[in-house]
């Protein structure tokens, strides 16, 4: 007699991980575009299969139980395996679209130069450079353009097709003024060390005035005069200016890498590669702010 096997839908597996990362069923439901009862139903179904509770309620939301932690570890492996299998085709499995990964700093300049119809066969994934690089190495992205500081991982080095070394520069709002003797206020990415390491090395006092992973939020904070931030010199945003005040130390250089997953050689891949190279590599034109600086 054949033994009946239980198959766990990948949607339920993703829901378990979403609850863990969001911290509550309600937040996970919002992120997944589901109702809270639907999420609760999915979790109850999985709890029946594994024979125990996965999450316990706390004053701050939902916390994984000991069993839940074990399930979460396996759930992440299931999702990774699922995504890697889908990535074998070299494009989005449902639409055949190329998967383009861009650093958040590069997304706006790229899409502003496109017509909507020209991106019909492209899925763009924007995020931090570290996230884009990881997704590329793991096979979830076909073409990627992002920034890299320090040593380049050997897995990444084989995928580089073009690169450009740019200098990081301080930028501020037009009317930003630092009070005499006050710590330098900086607007930074979460866990960003571009500015902090430089200021610390020069023995300068600073304070983190605003921190976010969202590029537009950071830009808005700098425009409002909350603090200074650092960007590659080729990408000084409109509305901000290159800050050249005497008290600001020179920032390090940074590499912009253009990478293509191995085995991709279609004309469309090279068309997008050439667009990115023209925009962000050594062919990139100067920004208006850089011209007048």
C-alpha positions, -999 to +999 in steps of 0.1 A: +000+000+000+014+034-010+021+059+018+003+092+014+027+121+012+019+156+024+029+184+000+033+219+014+024+246-011+052+271-016+028+299-008+024+287+027+062+283+031+066+320+020+039+330+045+058+314+074+090+334+065+070+366+059+055+364+094+089+359+109+104+388+091+075+412+095+069+403+132+032+398+130+004+381+110-011+415+102+020+430+087+028+398+068-007+398+054-002+434+042+031+425+025+017+394+008-015+411-003-037+386+017-063+390+044-053+382+080-078+353+081-062+338+050-027+340+066-040+325+098-056+297+079-024+289+061-004+287+093-030+265+110-029+242+080+009+239+084+007+235+121-016+205+116+009+189+093+040+194+116+020+188+148+026+219+168+024+257+171+048+277+149+043+312+165+033+325+199+018+359+206+039+385+224+032+422+233+053+431+203+037+407+178+044+371+168+075+352+179+086+318+165+083+289+189+111+263+191+093+242+165+087+273+145+124+281+144+131+246+130+104+250+104+117+285+094+152+271+088+138+245+064+113+270+049+141+293+038+159+263+022+127+253+004+122+288-010+159+291-021+157+257-038+124+267-055+138+300-067+170+284-080+151+258-100+130+286-115+162+305-123+176+277-144+159+290-175+177+323-173+146+344-171+113+349-152+097+314-154+062+327-161+069+355-185+103+348-201+114+383-191+150+391-183+157+398-147+177+431-142+191+439-108+200+476-101+213+494-071+187+518-058+211+546-068+209+536-104+173+528-108+159+563-115+185+573-141+179+540-159+141+540-160+139+578-169+157+570-202+133+542-211+099+541-227+074+518-209+070+496-239+108+489-241+108+473-207+080+449-214+104+419-215+124+430-184+117+425-147+136+451-126+147+443-091+160+473-072+177+472-038+210+477-020+241+468-039+248+439-015+214+424-021+217+427-059+252+411-058+239+382-037+209+376-060+232+376-090+256+351-075+227+329-065+212+329-100+181+350-093+192+379-116+205+378-152+220+412-156+231+435-127+246+469-122+256+479-087+284+494-065+312+475-048+337+485-022+367+465-011+377+431-024+356+414-051+344+379-044+357+353-068+322+341-076+314+377-086+346+384-105+338+359-132+306+377-140+320+412-145+317+425-181+324+462-174+334+484-145+340+520-137+357+535-106+341+566-094+347+588-063+323+593-035+314+629-028+295+647-001+262+663-011+239+687+007+209+709+002+214+743-013+208+761+020+225+736+044+247+753+071+266+735+098+265+753+132+301+761+145+313+733+167+283+710+161+288+673+151+284+667+113+249+654+107+248+625+082+220+608+063+230+572+057+220+538+046+214+513+074+248+497+083+266+521+059+303+527+066+312+550+037+309+582+057+313+569+092+347+552+086+360+583+069+349+607+096+361+584+124+395+581+107+399+618+106+388+622+142+357+643+133+326+644+154+294+633+137+258+622+144+235+600+124+206+623+117+186+600+094+190+563+084+171+544+058+174+517+031+151+537+009+169+560-015+141+585-020+136+589+017+173+596+022+173+621-007+142+639+008+160+641+042+191+657+026+169+681+006+152+691+038+186+701+053+186+673+079+222+664+070+248+655+044+251+622+026+276+606+001+269+596-035+291+587-065+301+619-083+283+608-115+250+605-096+245+638-077+207+641-076+189+672-089+182+696-061+214+687-042+249+701-046+284+688-042+295+699-007+331+711-007+332+726+027+367+727+042+358+705+072+346+675+050+373+649+044+378+632+010+357+601+007+370+568-008+365+556-044+339+530-053+335+507-082+304+504-103+302+468-117+282+456-147+277+418-146+259+392-167+251+357-155+271+331-174+255+315-204+234+345-215+243+358-249+211+369-266+210+402-286+185+416-259+210+409-231+237+428-250+214+456-258+206+462-221+243+457-213+252+485-237+226+508-223+239+503-188+275+507-199+267+540-217+248+553-187+270+543-158+304+532-169+333+552-184+309+565-211+286+581-186+280+619-192+286+644-164+256+654-143+246+691-144+258+694-108+292+680-117+296+704-146+291+735-125+310+722-095 
